[in-house]
């Protein structure tokens, strides 16, 4: 409430949309919709800058008491509404008792027609994709309703509680996505979280994500007590289909998720799958659940510091509840990512132990099956075993975007099944339309399939969305090299090193590389560029994960196949992920008849 205006018979004056929304316990866009559609008593200041509004608390209370919002939207009976009005008049901070109802490896984002804003940015370069999209989702897959679970708003008044609101959102996405994925598709966390603190209206969000329904809500914590409010909105007419409030202890959040999933299934008229259905394993106590959500919050940062911090919290959750399967699955995913980055030699062993334990406790965990599949690829080169784990994960939860993504990128692409890889990447993209690495890896599938123009279009679309996303520049350099665009290749590599130099720390060693590469190309042509690039990398061995792979490229460009094979042999003991694509990447076409190259392919299991 504002302290600048005296209290009068109309109550305290609220001088902003945010103040009004906080008082009503809602998000700004919902309050603005009420003012437009249902006559919420909001006034504008004449002659002031556009958008300045104010309202009085007692007028808001009277509007609420009059039943102006739909009763289903309020989700409360008359007696509850009366108590809310009284508590607001007395100045209680329970305004959160809002009017609504409620309801997890990025790694390497649907810039498609149905994905509104992302499409608008990249559509000119990616128009061809809509044809493939229609073939995959219209002719081979029954139509599904699509739902976006928007980030739950933290109304606790404590920024330190953001982890809980974000973690609860992610858990809600996972839980709702498990119920009947053949009928209800759920947008992945990466794309949904882009709307955190966003004031975009529901219609715009629906267009951008290509969804029929939106679930939004809020969380307020007070000690171990938690109040969850949620509402389900149909995008086509922005009708509030269902709303509900829940007041539970933190340890009981799983039951809230299940109740919301049930309500959504009912209101969207999605018939739940028949037969026995495994339910997510819940925590035995609040400490385990809280540590797990803190771990998810750090894990989603996807940097080394975040993942290492997440490992600590997942282990804390397991210490609090040794039967908490989701914590073991998340721990397995964390150690898998650390193993890929070469952090420690025993990361894959730790990942495997955690994944196996997770599946002992809950064999229905798509996350654990996906993590184990990744371990079988990277650590064991067990392709048949990985295929089985991927297939099991997709059978359990077709809404789990990382399973489609990893299946395509880590199994189908290396095995040369490019058409299937493209199809799986499109499915991942439908579920996670604004995820940069998902979009980039779709482009990589086209690149492996020797469809360079399509790959180029996708990479350029990602760069248009975020010019700071390093992998897109690396991939563009690859495709430009195959297309004979030497100037384009040089410029994309220079841009990538510019971004790497901005990361700070030892990454600053790349600061001189961009101009050195550009000058070498201008003065001595493409061969001069490759020689300069090779010299810089030889001087800075170990400066980045991409450096060894790029060194192979320079040796091949300079007609040095034996030296290129030397580098590849050196990469094998460290499980370098680039080795997975020996069969797929056209850059290695010059080496395919070499016996040393074929021997390396056999060691990785890519040749009989």
N, C-alpha and C positions, 0 to 999 in steps of 0.2 A: 504494500500500500504506500501511497505517496504521503510524505510528511509535510509537503509544501502547501497543502490546502486544508482549511479547517474542516472539522466534522460537522455536517449539518443534517437536516432531516432526511436527506437522500443518502446518508452514509458517507464513507470515505471515498475520495476521488482517485481513480486509477488513470494514469496519464499515458498509457501506451498499450499497444496490442499485447505485448508480453505481460504487462501487469494484469491486464484483464484475463489473459489465458492462465496465468499462474493462480489467480484468485479462483477461477472456475476449475482448476486442476486439469486443463486441457492443453493441446498444442495450439499454436497461433493459427494455423490454417483451419482448424476446426472451428475456432471462435469466429474467424472472419466469415466462414461459411454460414454459421448461425446468424450473423448480423445481416447477411445478404438474403438468406432464404427463410429465416424464421423470426425476423424482427428483434434480435437481441438489441437491447437499448444501449447503443453506442453512438456517441455524438462526435462531430468533427469541429475543429477550431476554424472559424471563418478567417480567410486571408492568410492563415499560416501555411507553412510548407505542406505539400501534399502528404497524406498519410498520417497526419497528427490526429489522434483520437483521444477521447476520454470517456469514462463511464463512472457511475456511482454504485457502490456496493449494494445498497438497499434496493435500487432499481433492478440490479441483476438478480438479487434474491427473489424479488417479486416476480420477475420473468420466469425464473426457475419454478417458483411455487405455482405459477399459473399453468404449468404443464406445456409450455410452448415447444420444447423439444419433444420429439417422438418418445413415447414411453419406452419403446424397445431400445432407443438410443441411450436413454438415461440408465436403463438397467436397474432401476430402483423403484420400490413401491412408494406410495404416498407418504407413509410414515417415515421412511428413510429420508425422503426429500424434505419433510418437515424438520427432521433432526438436523439435516445439513444446513437449512436456512437459519435455524436457531443458533447453531454453532458459529456460523459466519457472522451473524449479527453481534454475537458476544466476542468476536475477534479471535476465535479459535483457529489454529493453523491446520484444521482438518479439511481445508478446502480441497485437498487432494481427492476426497471421496468422490471421485470424478464420475463422469456420466458415461462410462464406457466398459468394454469387455476384452478379454485377451486370448492369447493362446495358452566350422571347423573345419598341403602341403607343401595368397595367395598362396604353385612354385614358379616356373619360368616366366581382349576382353571382348553380347550378340550385337556386333556392329551391324545389326541386321534391320530389315525393314520394320519389324515389330518392336524394335528397341529404341524408339523415338529419338532422344537427344543424341545418343551414340551414333544412331543411323544418320541423323542430320549432318553430323560432322564428317562421316566417312562414306556416305552413300554414293557420291559421285565416283569414287574410286572402287566401290565394291558392289555395284549394281548387279553384277553377274551372280552374286551369292544368293539373291532372292530366289532364283530359279532352283538352285540346289536345295535351298531351304524348303521350298514348297514340295519338292519331290520327297524329301525326307519326312517332313512333318504332316503333309497332307495325304500322300498316297500310301505310305507305309506304316503310319502310326495313327491310331484313332485320336480324335480331337480330345484334348485335355483342357480342363479349366486350369488357369495359372494364377498363383497367389504370390504376393510379395509381403513378407513380414518386415515392416519398417522398424528401424531401431527404436526400442522402447526408451521413452524419455525418463531421465533421472530427475525426479522431483524431490529428492531427499534434502536438497539444499546443501549438499556436500559433494564437491567435485571428486573426492576420493571414492565415491560410490559409483563412478562411471563404469568401472569394471563389472559391477554386478548387473547394471542395466544392459550393457553390451553382451555379457556372457549369457544372461537370460534370453536375450534376443536370439543368439546363436543356438542355444538349446531348443528354443521354440521352433526355429527353422528346421532343425534336425528332427524333432519329434513329429511335427505336422507332416514333414516330408515322408515319414515312414508309413503312414496309414494306408493310403491307396494310391501309390505313385502312378499307376496306369491311368487313373482318372484325374488326379490332382498334381500338377507340377508346382514346385516351390522354388522361387528364385534364391540363389545361393547367397551366403553371407556377404561375400566380397562386393557384389553389386548392390545388395540392400543397404549396406552400411554407408554407401555414398550419400544417402539421404539423411544421415544423422545431422540434426539441427537445421535441416533444410525447411524452407517455407514454401516449397513448390506445392501446388494443389494436387489433389488426388488424380484428377484427369490427366495432368501432365506426367505424373509419375507412372500412371497406367500406360500411357503412350510410350514412354521411354523404356519401360521394362517389358512391355507387351503382356500385361496381366489383366485378368478379369476382376480380381478382387485384391484388396489391400487390407492387411491387419495392422493396426497401430495401437499404441498404448503407452502406459507409464508405469513407473516403479517408484515406490516410496518406502524406505527402510527406516525403522526406528528400533535399534537394538537387534533382537532376533525376530521381531515382528516385521512383516513385509506386506504392503498393500499393492496389489496388481490390478490395474484397470486396462481393459482392452475392448476394442470394437472392430467389427468386420464391416467393410464398406465395399459395395458393388461399384466398380469404376464407371460403368456405362451411364448411370444416372446419379452417382454419388449418394445412393441410398444407404443408410445405416441398417444393415441386415440383422445385426445382433450386437449386443453389448452386455458386459458383465463386470462386476467388481469382485475381488477375492482378498480376504484378509487371512493370512496364514503365517506360520513360522517359516523361517528360511529353509529348514530341513524338509518342508512339505511342498517345495516348489514343483517337484516332479508331478504331483497330483494335479496341480494347476495346469501344467502343460498338457496333461492328458485330457482334462476337462475341456480346455480350449480346443484341442484337436477334435474331440467328439462334437463340440458345438459347431465348428467349421464344417465338418463332414455333413452334419445335419442340415445346416443352413444353405450350403452349396448343393445339397442333395447328392453328395458323393456317397455311394454305398460302400461301407467299409468291407475290406476283403473278407471273404468267408473262411471259416476254418480257424484253427489256432494261430495266434499271432504273437510273436515274442515282443514283449514290452521292453523299453530301455531300462537298464539296471540303474536304480536310484541309489543315492548315498544314504548311509545309515545315520549320518548326523550332519548337523549344520557346518561343522568345521571342514569336513571333506568337501562338501558342495562349495563352500566359500573359497577354499584353496583351489579347487578345480576351475572356478570361474576366473580367479585371479590369473591362473596359468593360461587360460584361453586368451585373456586380454593381452598378455605379453606375447604369446605364440603368434598371434595375428599380426604382430609387427614384422615378422619374417626376417629380422636381422639376427646376427649372431648373439648380440646381447639379449634381445628379447627371447630367443629360443632357449638360451641357457637359463635365463630367469624363469621361463615357463617350466623347464624341467624340475627346478626346485619346488615349485608349487604343486606340480603333479605328484611328485614324490611325497610331499606333505599330505596331499589328499589321500594317497595310498596308505600312508602311516596312520591316518585317522580312520580309514576304512579299507582294510586289505581285500575286500570283495567288491570294490568300486570299479567295475569294468571300464567305464568311459575314461577314467584317469589313466589306466594302463594303455588304452588305445591311443590317447593323446600323447603319452610318453613315448610310445612306439613311433608315432609320426614325427615327434621332435628329434629323436635319435636318428631316424632315417634321414631327415634333412641335414643334420649335423654330419652324418656319414657321407652324404653326397658332397658336402663342402670340404671333406677331408680334415675335419677338426681333430679327431682322435682315432687311433687304429681300432679301438674296440666299440665304436659307436654303433656299428651294424649289429654286433653281438648283443648289445644292450637293447637295441630296437627289437631284435628277434625275440628276446626273452619277454619283453613287455607285450608284444603282439600276441605271442602264444598264451600268455597268462590272461590277456583280455578275452581271447576266444575260449579259453577254458571256462571263464565266468559267464560269457555271453557270446555264443556262436553266431548270433544275429547282428553283430556289430560290423556294418559295412566299412566303417573307418578302420577297424583292426584288420579286416581282410585286405583292404587296399594297402595299408602299411606293410603287411606281410608280403604282398605281391611285389611291392617296390624293393623290399629286402632281398627277395629271391632273384630279382633282376640284377640289382647292383652288386650284392655280395656273393651270390651263388652262380649267376648266369644260368639259373634254372628256369628256362623259358616255359616248359610245360607246367611246372608248378605254379609259376606266376600267372599263367593263363587261367588255371583253375581258381586261384584266389580272386582274380579280377572278375571272372564270371560269377562267382559266388557273391561278391560285393554288389554287382549290378543287379543280380537277382533279388537280393535283399532290399536294396534301396536304389531304384533307377533315378531317384531325385538327387543322389549324391554326386554332384558335379565333379569332384576330384577323382572319382572312380572312372568316369568316362574319360577324363583328361589324361590320367596316368595310363589307363589301358591303351589309349591311342598313342601317346607319346613314348611310353616306356616298353610297350610290347608290340603293337601293330606296326608302327613306323620302323623299328629296328628289324622286324621280320619281313618287311617289304609288302605288307598288306595295306597299301596306301588308300585304296578306296574305302576300306572299312575304317581306317584311321581318320579319314576326313569325316566320315559319317559320325563317328564317336565324338570327334572334336566339335562338330556342329551341335550335337546333343548337349555337350558340356557348355557350349556357348549360349544355347537357348536357356539353360538354367543359370548361367553366370554371364550375362551379356556385356557387362562393362569391365570384366577382368582382363587386364592387359596381357598377362602371360597366356591365358586361354586363347585369346585372339591371335597372339603371336605364334603359338604352337599350332593353330589351325593353318596359318601361313606356312609354317615349317613343313606340315604334312603335304601341302601343295608343292613346296620346293623339292621335297624328297620325291614326289611323283613327277618331277620335271615339268610342272605347270607353273613356269616362272612368272607369267603375267598375273595370274591369280594371286600368287604369293606376294608379289610386289604390291598389288592393290591393298591387300590386307595389312602388310607392314606399314605402308604409307598411311593407312587409316589409323593405326595405333599411334604413329608419330604425331598425327594431327590431333589426336586426343590428348597425348602427353609427350611432348618433345623431350622430356627428361627421362623417359623410360629406356634405359641402356640396351636391353636385349633387342629391341626393335631395330636399332641402328646396326647392331652386329648382324642380325638376320638380313637386313637390307643390303649390307655390304656383300653377304654371301650370294644373294640372288643377283645383284648387279654384276658380280664376277662371272656368274654363269651366263648372263645375258651379254657379256662383252662390254659392259658400261664401266670402263676402268676409272674414269673421273668420278662417277657416282660411288664406286667402291671406296676410293680413297677418301672422299668427303665424309661418307658415313663412318668410317673407322676413325677419322679425325674428330668427328662429333662425339663418338662414344668415349674417346679418351678425354675430351674436354669435360664430359660429365663425370668420368672417373676421378679426374683431378679435383673436382669440386667437393668430393666426399671428405676431404681433409685427411689429417694424419699422414701415414705413409703413401696414401693415394696421391698426395701432392706431387709425387715423383713423376706423374704423368703430365704435369703442366706444360712441359716443353715439347711433348710428343706431337700434338696436333700440327703446330706450325712446321716442325721438322719434317713431318710426312708430306705436308702440302708443298713445301719448298723442294723436297727431293723429287716429287712428281713433276713440278713445273720445270725444274732444271734438267732432270735426267730421265724423264718419262716413267713408264710403269715399272720397268726393271729397277730403275733408281729408287722408286718408292719401296719396292719389295726388299731391296738391299738395306735401305735405311730402317725399315720396320724390323727386319731380322736383327740388325745390329742393336737396336734399342732393346729388343726382347732378350737377346743374349746377355746384355749388360744388366738386366733386371729380372733374372730368373726368380720365380716365386713371388712376383709382384701382383699376381692376379690369377684367378682360376682360368680365365680365357687365354692367357698368354701361351701355354704350351700348344693348344690347338691352333692358334694363330701362327705359331712358329712352323707347324707342319705345312700350312698354306704357303708360307714364304719359301720353304725349301722346294715345294712342288712347283711354284711359279718360277723359281730360278733353275729348274731342271736338276734338282738334287734329291732323287727318290730315296737313296740309301740313308741320307741324313734325316729325311722325313720319317722313314721307318724306325730309325734310332729313337726319335722322339716318341713315336707311338709305343714302342716297346717299353720306354721309361714310364709311360703313363699307366701301364697295365697294373702294376702292384697297388696303385692308389685308388683303383676302381673309378678312374676318371670317367664322368658321364659321357664325354664325347666319343668314347670307344664304342658305345652302344650303337652308333650310327655309321659304323664302318661300311656296312652293306648299303645303307640308305643314302648317305651323303654323296652327291655327284663329285665333290671335290676329290674323292678317293678313287675316281674312275681310272686315273693314271697309274694306280698301284694294283689293280685287280689281278693282273697276270703274275705279279711278284709272289714267289713262294713264301717269303717272310710275311707278307701281308695275309696270304691265305692261312698261314699257320696261326696268326694272331686272331683271325676270324674264327678258326676252330676252337681256340682257347676260350673264346667268349661264347661259343656255342652257336655262331651264326652260319657255320658250314658243317656238313656231316663229317 
